[in-house]
Amino acid sequence: MRSYPHNSPEAAARIVALVLISDGHVCSSEFDILKKLGAERELGLEPQLLPHIVHTLCEELLAGGYETGSLMGNVDDSALASLMAEISDPALQRKVLRLSLAAARADGHLADGETMVVEAARHHWKLVDAEEPSATKVAYREAA
């Protein structure tokens, strides 16, 4: 898989794209919510570049997943860690997580693949999103 410059709009968009494709299909509702939220502008992308990044990611994953025939077949913990390491700016991390969650929730169902990518982002970036508590935040609330 290609690498993008550290903290670049493309690196950030690729993580959002990974959430989009992680359940095996991209719904129009996911792109609609990202458009409504101004995702490309938020991430610093040129207009209409997000679909291209999704397409490129699919091609790269299909090439790497030739034996399994699965887009997510070669996306293991190591690959996720490598992708998450490309984003170190805390403000950009929060944007990516917010946009990823909005897209994942757009179809009314949080699929296992979407959860896997979002939780990897939270873990690697040490973030807890205010809208959807992680297990750590829930445990903290129960202890209080």
Phi and psi restraints in degrees (value plus and minus 20) as a CYANA .aco file:
   2 ARG   PHI     -85.2   -45.2
   2 ARG   PSI     136.4   176.4
   3 SER   PHI    -128.6   -88.6
   3 SER   PSI     125.9   165.9
   4 TYR   PHI    -128.0   -88.0
   4 TYR   PSI     139.2   179.2
   5 PRO   PHI     -77.2   -37.2
   5 PRO   PSI     126.1   166.1
   6 HIS   PHI     -76.0   -36.0
   6 HIS   PSI     111.1   151.1
   7 ASN   PHI      40.5    80.5
   7 ASN   PSI       3.5    43.5
   8 SER   PHI    -100.7   -60.7
   8 SER   PSI     137.5   177.5
   9 PRO   PHI     -76.5   -36.5
   9 PRO   PSI     -56.9   -16.9
  10 GLU   PHI     -88.0   -48.0
  10 GLU   PSI     -60.5   -20.5
  11 ALA   PHI     -84.0   -44.0
  11 ALA   PSI     -61.6   -21.6
  12 ALA   PHI     -86.3   -46.3
  12 ALA   PSI     -64.0   -24.0
  13 ALA   PHI     -85.3   -45.3
  13 ALA   PSI     -52.2   -12.2
  14 ARG   PHI     -83.9   -43.9
  14 ARG   PSI     -55.2   -15.2
  15 ILE   PHI     -88.7   -48.7
  15 ILE   PSI     -61.5   -21.5
  16 VAL   PHI     -80.9   -40.9
  16 VAL   PSI     -63.3   -23.3
  17 ALA   PHI     -81.3   -41.3
  17 ALA   PSI     -58.5   -18.5
  18 LEU   PHI     -82.5   -42.5
  18 LEU   PSI     -59.8   -19.8
  19 VAL   PHI     -83.4   -43.4
  19 VAL   PSI     -62.3   -22.3
  20 LEU   PHI     -78.1   -38.1
  20 LEU   PSI     -61.4   -21.4
  21 ILE   PHI    -115.1   -75.1
  21 ILE   PSI     -27.5    12.5
  22 SER   PHI     -86.1   -46.1
  22 SER   PSI     -39.0     1.0
  23 ASP   PHI    -115.6   -75.6
  23 ASP   PSI     -14.1    25.9
  24 GLY   PHI      77.4   117.4
  24 GLY   PSI     -31.4     8.6
  25 HIS   PHI    -176.2  -136.2
  25 HIS   PSI     133.8   173.8
  26 VAL   PHI    -128.7   -88.7
  26 VAL   PSI     101.8   141.8
  27 CYS   PHI    -108.1   -68.1
  27 CYS   PSI     128.7   168.7
  28 SER   PHI     -81.5   -41.5
  28 SER   PSI     -50.3   -10.3
  29 SER   PHI     -82.5   -42.5
  29 SER   PSI     -50.3   -10.3
  30 GLU   PHI     -89.3   -49.3
  30 GLU   PSI     -65.4   -25.4
  31 PHE   PHI     -86.8   -46.8
  31 PHE   PSI     -56.4   -16.4
  32 ASP   PHI     -80.9   -40.9
  32 ASP   PSI     -64.7   -24.7
  33 ILE   PHI     -88.0   -48.0
  33 ILE   PSI     -57.4   -17.4
  34 LEU   PHI     -85.4   -45.4
  34 LEU   PSI     -57.5   -17.5
  35 LYS   PHI     -86.1   -46.1
  35 LYS   PSI     -64.2   -24.2
  36 LYS   PHI     -80.5   -40.5
  36 LYS   PSI     -56.9   -16.9
  37 LEU   PHI    -102.8   -62.8
  37 LEU   PSI     -23.2    16.8
  38 GLY   PHI      46.2    86.2
  38 GLY   PSI      21.4    61.4
  39 ALA   PHI     -77.0   -37.0
  39 ALA   PSI     -64.1   -24.1
  40 GLU   PHI     -82.4   -42.4
  40 GLU   PSI     -63.6   -23.6
  41 ARG   PHI     -84.3   -44.3
  41 ARG   PSI     -65.3   -25.3
  42 GLU   PHI     -76.4   -36.4
  42 GLU   PSI     -59.4   -19.4
  43 LEU   PHI    -107.2   -67.2
  43 LEU   PSI     -29.1    10.9
  44 GLY   PHI      64.7   104.7
  44 GLY   PSI      -0.1    39.9
  45 LEU   PHI    -105.1   -65.1
  45 LEU   PSI     134.1   174.1
  46 GLU   PHI     -86.1   -46.1
  46 GLU   PSI     129.2   169.2
  47 PRO   PHI     -75.7   -35.7
  47 PRO   PSI     121.3   161.3
  48 GLN   PHI      47.6    87.6
  48 GLN   PSI      -4.8    35.2
  49 LEU   PHI    -105.7   -65.7
  49 LEU   PSI     -45.0    -5.0
  50 LEU   PHI     -78.9   -38.9
  50 LEU   PSI     -66.5   -26.5
  51 PRO   PHI     -78.9   -38.9
  51 PRO   PSI     -54.8   -14.8
  52 HIS   PHI     -85.6   -45.6
  52 HIS   PSI     -60.6   -20.6
  53 ILE   PHI     -86.4   -46.4
  53 ILE   PSI     -59.5   -19.5
  54 VAL   PHI     -80.6   -40.6
  54 VAL   PSI     -66.6   -26.6
  55 HIS   PHI     -81.5   -41.5
  55 HIS   PSI     -66.4   -26.4
  56 THR   PHI     -81.9   -41.9
  56 THR   PSI     -63.0   -23.0
  57 LEU   PHI     -81.1   -41.1
  57 LEU   PSI     -63.9   -23.9
  58 CYS   PHI     -79.7   -39.7
  58 CYS   PSI     -64.6   -24.6
  59 GLU   PHI     -80.3   -40.3
  59 GLU   PSI     -65.1   -25.1
  60 GLU   PHI     -84.9   -44.9
  60 GLU   PSI     -61.4   -21.4
  61 LEU   PHI     -90.0   -50.0
  61 LEU   PSI     -57.1   -17.1
  62 LEU   PHI     -86.2   -46.2
  62 LEU   PSI     -59.6   -19.6
  63 ALA   PHI     -84.5   -44.5
  63 ALA   PSI     -60.6   -20.6
  64 GLY   PHI     -97.2   -57.2
  64 GLY   PSI     -43.4    -3.4
  65 GLY   PHI    -122.8   -82.8
  65 GLY   PSI       7.8    47.8
  66 TYR   PHI     -73.5   -33.5
  66 TYR   PSI     -62.9   -22.9
  67 GLU   PHI     -91.4   -51.4
  67 GLU   PSI     -54.6   -14.6
  68 THR   PHI    -111.5   -71.5
  68 THR   PSI     -42.7    -2.7
  69 GLY   PHI      50.4    90.4
  69 GLY   PSI      -3.8    36.2
  70 SER   PHI    -135.8   -95.8
  70 SER   PSI     117.7   157.7
  71 LEU   PHI     -81.8   -41.8
  71 LEU   PSI     -61.4   -21.4
  72 MET   PHI    -114.8   -74.8
  72 MET   PSI     -15.4    24.6
  73 GLY   PHI     -78.2   -38.2
  73 GLY   PSI     -53.5   -13.5
  74 ASN   PHI    -125.5   -85.5
  74 ASN   PSI      -8.9    31.1
  75 VAL   PHI    -115.3   -75.3
  75 VAL   PSI      68.5   108.5
  76 ASP   PHI    -121.3   -81.3
  76 ASP   PSI    -193.8  -153.8
  77 ASP   PHI     -78.9   -38.9
  77 ASP   PSI     -57.5   -17.5
  78 SER   PHI     -85.6   -45.6
  78 SER   PSI     -64.0   -24.0
  79 ALA   PHI     -84.5   -44.5
  79 ALA   PSI     -63.2   -23.2
  80 LEU   PHI     -82.3   -42.3
  80 LEU   PSI     -62.3   -22.3
  81 ALA   PHI     -81.4   -41.4
  81 ALA   PSI     -60.3   -20.3
  82 SER   PHI     -84.5   -44.5
  82 SER   PSI     -63.5   -23.5
  83 LEU   PHI     -85.8   -45.8
  83 LEU   PSI     -63.5   -23.5
  84 MET   PHI     -87.0   -47.0
  84 MET   PSI     -50.6   -10.6
  85 ALA   PHI     -87.0   -47.0
  85 ALA   PSI     -39.3     0.7
  86 GLU   PHI     -92.8   -52.8
  86 GLU   PSI     -32.4     7.6
  87 ILE   PHI    -138.9   -98.9
  87 ILE   PSI      88.5   128.5
  88 SER   PHI    -134.4   -94.4
  88 SER   PSI     -33.7     6.3
  89 ASP   PHI     -93.6   -53.6
  89 ASP   PSI      97.9   137.9
  90 PRO   PHI     -77.4   -37.4
  90 PRO   PSI     -58.4   -18.4
  91 ALA   PHI     -85.7   -45.7
  91 ALA   PSI     -60.8   -20.8
  92 LEU   PHI     -88.1   -48.1
  92 LEU   PSI     -58.3   -18.3
  93 GLN   PHI     -79.0   -39.0
  93 GLN   PSI     -65.4   -25.4
  94 ARG   PHI     -84.1   -44.1
  94 ARG   PSI     -59.5   -19.5
  95 LYS   PHI     -82.0   -42.0
  95 LYS   PSI     -66.9   -26.9
  96 VAL   PHI     -80.5   -40.5
  96 VAL   PSI     -64.6   -24.6
  97 LEU   PHI     -84.5   -44.5
  97 LEU   PSI     -63.9   -23.9
  98 ARG   PHI     -81.8   -41.8
  98 ARG   PSI     -66.8   -26.8
  99 LEU   PHI     -87.7   -47.7
  99 LEU   PSI     -58.7   -18.7
 100 SER   PHI     -83.3   -43.3
 100 SER   PSI     -64.3   -24.3
 101 LEU   PHI     -85.2   -45.2
 101 LEU   PSI     -60.6   -20.6
 102 ALA   PHI     -81.8   -41.8
 102 ALA   PSI     -63.5   -23.5
 103 ALA   PHI     -85.8   -45.8
 103 ALA   PSI     -64.2   -24.2
 104 ALA   PHI     -82.5   -42.5
 104 ALA   PSI     -55.2   -15.2
 105 ARG   PHI    -103.8   -63.8
 105 ARG   PSI     -31.0     9.0
 106 ALA   PHI     -79.8   -39.8
 106 ALA   PSI     -52.6   -12.6
 107 ASP   PHI    -112.5   -72.5
 107 ASP   PSI     -12.4    27.6
 108 GLY   PHI      60.9   100.9
 108 GLY   PSI     -11.9    28.1
 109 HIS   PHI    -165.4  -125.4
 109 HIS   PSI     109.9   149.9
 110 LEU   PHI    -118.2   -78.2
 110 LEU   PSI      82.9   122.9
 111 ALA   PHI     -94.6   -54.6
 111 ALA   PSI     141.6   181.6
 112 ASP   PHI     -76.9   -36.9
 112 ASP   PSI     -63.6   -23.6
 113 GLY   PHI     -83.8   -43.8
 113 GLY   PSI     -60.3   -20.3
 114 GLU   PHI     -84.0   -44.0
 114 GLU   PSI     -63.6   -23.6
 115 THR   PHI     -81.3   -41.3
 115 THR   PSI     -61.5   -21.5
 116 MET   PHI     -79.0   -39.0
 116 MET   PSI     -66.0   -26.0
 117 VAL   PHI     -89.8   -49.8
 117 VAL   PSI     -63.9   -23.9
 118 VAL   PHI     -82.9   -42.9
 118 VAL   PSI     -63.7   -23.7
 119 GLU   PHI     -87.1   -47.1
 119 GLU   PSI     -54.1   -14.1
 120 ALA   PHI     -82.9   -42.9
 120 ALA   PSI     -62.3   -22.3
 121 ALA   PHI     -81.7   -41.7
 121 ALA   PSI     -67.8   -27.8
 122 ARG   PHI     -78.8   -38.8
 122 ARG   PSI     -63.4   -23.4
 123 HIS   PHI     -85.3   -45.3
 123 HIS   PSI     -70.9   -30.9
 124 HIS   PHI     -90.4   -50.4
 124 HIS   PSI     -52.4   -12.4
 125 TRP   PHI    -116.6   -76.6
 125 TRP   PSI     -23.5    16.5
 126 LYS   PHI      35.5    75.5
 126 LYS   PSI      27.6    67.6
 127 LEU   PHI    -131.0   -91.0
 127 LEU   PSI     126.6   166.6
 128 VAL   PHI    -145.4  -105.4
 128 VAL   PSI     100.7   140.7
 129 ASP   PHI    -100.7   -60.7
 129 ASP   PSI     117.1   157.1
 130 ALA   PHI     -88.5   -48.5
 130 ALA   PSI     -46.9    -6.9
 131 GLU   PHI     -97.6   -57.6
 131 GLU   PSI     -57.6   -17.6
 132 GLU   PHI    -149.9  -109.9
 132 GLU   PSI      80.6   120.6
 133 PRO   PHI     -83.2   -43.2
 133 PRO   PSI     122.5   162.5
 134 SER   PHI    -105.0   -65.0
 134 SER   PSI     154.2   194.2
 135 ALA   PHI     -77.9   -37.9
 135 ALA   PSI     -55.3   -15.3
 136 THR   PHI     -83.6   -43.6
 136 THR   PSI     -64.9   -24.9
 137 LYS   PHI     -87.9   -47.9
 137 LYS   PSI     -59.7   -19.7
 138 VAL   PHI     -81.3   -41.3
 138 VAL   PSI     -65.5   -25.5
 139 ALA   PHI     -80.9   -40.9
 139 ALA   PSI     -59.5   -19.5
 140 TYR   PHI     -83.6   -43.6
 140 TYR   PSI     -64.1   -24.1
 141 ARG   PHI     -82.4   -42.4
 141 ARG   PSI     -61.6   -21.6
 142 GLU   PHI     -87.6   -47.6
 142 GLU   PSI     -51.3   -11.3
 143 ALA   PHI     -96.0   -56.0
 143 ALA   PSI     -43.8    -3.8
